[in-house]
Amino acid sequence: MVAAATVLTRGEPGAEGAASVVLANADLFLPQMEKSVTALQALGEREVSTFQRGAIVTLLATLLLLVIAGVVVIEPISRLVKRQHLKSERRTSELEMLSMALQRTSNAVVFTNIDRKII
């Protein structure tokens, strides 16, 4: 049967005889082929299902890693930047007040530290 089908598909001499052999045995061969196709289809569906589950697990793991990165890395850095910004704003405000005081006075100004030593 397989040899006859091969002769038929390749177009070799004797294809007419091979065609009659294939047609004569088609009723015996067809149920076996249907079983094979059904088994292959079921196998393919199982593999696709396994692949889909793996893709979902990978997606969830990636999302979990992003959340962990957000909590462990991004949140502390965000708080640090906010503190630095507030500190910078306070310094800028102090410098603006000192600048206005110096611009509006004609007296000498001396800067000292807490121990009253000239800076």
C-alpha positions as semicolon CSV with decimal commas, in nm:
position;residue;x (nm);y (nm);z (nm)
1;M;0,000;0,000;0,000
2;V;0,275;0,246;0,097
3;A;0,484;0,151;-0,206
4;A;0,183;0,203;-0,434
5;A;0,116;0,545;-0,280
6;T;0,482;0,639;-0,329
7;V;0,472;0,538;-0,697
8;L;0,150;0,736;-0,736
9;T;0,282;1,055;-0,574
10;R;0,613;1,051;-0,762
11;G;0,447;0,999;-1,098
12;E;0,660;0,696;-1,176
13;P;0,566;0,442;-1,445
14;G;0,289;0,212;-1,332
15;A;0,103;0,490;-1,157
16;E;-0,229;0,367;-1,291
17;G;-0,182;0,027;-1,131
18;A;-0,067;0,192;-0,810
19;A;-0,380;0,407;-0,808
20;S;-0,600;0,100;-0,829
21;V;-0,408;-0,064;-0,541
22;V;-0,450;0,249;-0,327
23;L;-0,822;0,274;-0,406
24;A;-0,878;-0,096;-0,337
25;N;-0,712;-0,075;0,003
26;A;-0,841;0,270;0,099
27;D;-1,121;0,130;0,315
28;L;-0,870;-0,065;0,524
29;F;-0,615;0,215;0,536
30;L;-0,848;0,509;0,610
31;P;-0,952;0,411;0,969
32;Q;-0,588;0,364;1,066
33;M;-0,500;0,704;0,921
34;E;-0,791;0,866;1,107
35;K;-0,663;0,717;1,434
36;S;-0,314;0,846;1,357
37;V;-0,443;1,194;1,275
38;T;-0,656;1,199;1,591
39;A;-0,359;1,093;1,806
40;L;-0,133;1,355;1,646
41;Q;-0,397;1,622;1,692
42;A;-0,436;1,534;2,061
43;L;-0,058;1,543;2,106
44;G;-0,041;1,882;1,937
45;E;-0,319;2,020;2,156
46;R;-0,139;1,897;2,471
47;E;0,184;2,062;2,359
48;V;0,006;2,390;2,284
49;S;-0,162;2,377;2,625
50;T;0,173;2,315;2,794
51;F;0,327;2,604;2,602
52;Q;0,040;2,835;2,700
53;R;0,079;2,743;3,067
54;G;0,451;2,810;3,044
55;A;0,385;3,148;2,884
56;I;0,141;3,240;3,161
57;V;0,388;3,135;3,430
58;T;0,661;3,341;3,261
59;L;0,430;3,642;3,240
60;L;0,337;3,617;3,607
61;A;0,701;3,576;3,711
62;T;0,795;3,884;3,507
63;L;0,515;4,088;3,665
64;L;0,623;3,974;4,011
65;L;0,982;4,078;3,941
66;L;0,864;4,420;3,823
67;V;0,659;4,468;4,139
68;I;0,953;4,363;4,356
69;A;1,181;4,601;4,165
70;G;0,930;4,880;4,219
71;V;0,911;4,817;4,593
72;V;1,278;4,744;4,656
73;V;1,448;4,985;4,415
74;I;1,222;5,252;4,274
75;E;1,031;5,344;4,592
76;P;1,342;5,415;4,806
77;I;1,505;5,610;4,525
78;S;1,188;5,814;4,483
79;R;1,185;5,899;4,856
80;L;1,556;5,992;4,843
81;V;1,503;6,226;4,548
82;K;1,207;6,387;4,723
83;R;1,414;6,449;5,041
84;Q;1,698;6,597;4,837
85;H;1,456;6,823;4,654
86;L;1,304;6,952;4,981
87;K;1,650;7,010;5,126
88;S;1,753;7,200;4,815
89;E;1,439;7,416;4,833
90;R;1,516;7,506;5,197
91;R;1,873;7,603;5,110
92;T;1,754;7,812;4,817
93;S;1,505;7,992;5,042
94;E;1,776;8,069;5,301
95;L;2,012;8,197;5,033
96;E;1,741;8,420;4,887
97;M;1,673;8,574;5,231
98;L;2,045;8,632;5,291
99;S;2,081;8,783;4,946
100;M;1,794;9,028;5,010
101;A;1,941;9,124;5,348
102;L;2,283;9,191;5,195
103;Q;2,141;9,392;4,907
104;R;1,940;9,619;5,139
105;T;2,208;9,702;5,393
106;S;2,501;9,943;5,375
107;N;2,669;9,798;5,685
108;A;2,954;9,548;5,682
109;V;2,845;9,186;5,715
110;V;3,059;8,911;5,868
111;F;2,966;8,544;5,848
112;T;3,057;8,327;6,147
113;N;2,995;7,972;6,253
114;I;2,826;7,860;6,577
115;D;3,146;7,922;6,773
116;R;3,154;8,281;6,638
117;K;3,461;8,218;6,428
118;I;3,469;8,403;6,100
119;I;3,407;8,177;5,809
